[in-house]
Amino acid sequence: MTVTHEQYQALLEARVFEPAALTQALQNRARRTPQGSDGRLLLLAADHTARGKIALGDDPVAMADRHTLLDHLVRALAVPHVDGVLGSADVLEELAWLGALDNKVAVGTMNRGGIIGAQWELDDRVTSYDVDHIESMGLDGGKTLLRIDHSDPAVARTIESVASITTALADRSLLSMIEPLPYTKDPHGGAVLDTSADALIKVVAIASGLGSSSAFTWLKVPASDRMAEVAGATSLPILMLGGDPSKGVDAIFDRWEAGMREPNVRGLLAGRTLLYPADGDVESATRRAADLVRPAQ
């Protein structure tokens, strides 16, 4: 399956002359139980553009082209045992209009205000879906980003916001997908991911306690060489994220394979690794991930 030039041009025309068709396609799509029968999930992450994350390797605009993104998403969603996608409203509506989201899990991204490279980057305001529209658009849940740096006062507001969102989603029996990440500051004050396992374990513990209910909370976390300890810091279901594939993906897949041995690690929520592999073979990368989530199926 691909998104042809003609289909993309028709989408552009629909945005002008039939804008309601996009929201109607999302609201009226055939739905499924989010966790499925086996409690495992392989979701595609496609919310990077809403935060200005369009660079890959040395190319600052590698992931900017929308036709390419949609094509890669449609191709990956067609691979057997791919459960769905995480995206902002523009991406999810376009995929639904293209007919790619029937019987797929659709998770709406929420706080995209922490624009890459901005001085306020860790003040992650809600600029995409809010809770009411996660529900009214027929989505299966919402995803929040929680980056914790002990030196940035803006993080306190983000923690409070993520906790409030988690409560509101749980009240509606909708998934709250939290992505907790430890951060530090570089000498110029820029936000930098802290890759230490100890820091990751700590933020996983923090994220697990947010909100007035954790009944519908799942976590999205990096795969770690100490995944047993990371997963052991919570009883919540975990989906592992990927990374930049421009320098090879074997190490990412090795960590994923090891992480899947932990009982509460339930699958993957990956974007660049599957959608922008170095060799361009989206289907092969996605099938490889599917085989890790559901071996011998």
Secondary structure as UniProt FT lines:
FT   HELIX           5..17
FT   HELIX           20..27
FT   TURN            34..38
FT   STRAND          41..46
FT   HELIX           49..51
FT   TURN            57..58
FT   TURN            60..63
FT   HELIX           66..77
FT   TURN            80..81
FT   STRAND          84..87
FT   HELIX           89..97
FT   TURN            98..99
FT   TURN            102..103
FT   STRAND          105..109
FT   TURN            116..117
FT   TURN            119..122
FT   HELIX           131..136
FT   TURN            137..138
FT   STRAND          141..148
FT   TURN            150..151
FT   HELIX           154..171
FT   TURN            172..173
FT   STRAND          175..185
FT   TURN            187..188
FT   STRAND          191..193
FT   HELIX           197..208
FT   TURN            215..216
FT   STRAND          217..222
FT   TURN            225..226
FT   HELIX           227..232
FT   STRAND          238..241
FT   HELIX           245..247
FT   HELIX           250..259
FT   TURN            260..261
FT   TURN            263..264
FT   STRAND          265..270
FT   HELIX           272..275
FT   TURN            278..279
FT   HELIX           282..293
FT   TURN            295..296
//
